[in-house]
Amino acid sequence: MEDPSGPRERKADDVLKKKDMITDDIVRGLSQALNTSPTDISLDLSLRRDLILDSLQLYEMVINLEEAYEIRLPDELLDEIDTVEDVVNLVYQLTTAG
């Protein structure tokens, strides 16, 4: 009899891998935009208060993410984003929505 936890564990690993990939992409993009090291960017940092992204930098980040992941980031959801982790979670949700 097969272990029923097998497929679940694989699915959890896939979720983590996808989230890690999205996180890496976003951190890399932010570090380039801010001309800083990726190690200086953590998930809990606020885009506006901590990283001090201006509206043009935020717009460029959105455009880059939409093109890279072939998604549309709705304006009403963008208003709710504060931290780097919020961006990761939103991109993840939009790329897994079916």
Protein Blocks (a to p, Z undefined) as FASTA:
>chain_A
ZZfklmmmmmmmmmmmmmmmmmmmmmmmmmmmnopafklpcfklcfklmnopafklmmmm
mmmmmmmnopaddfklmmmpmblmlmmmmmmmmmmpZZ
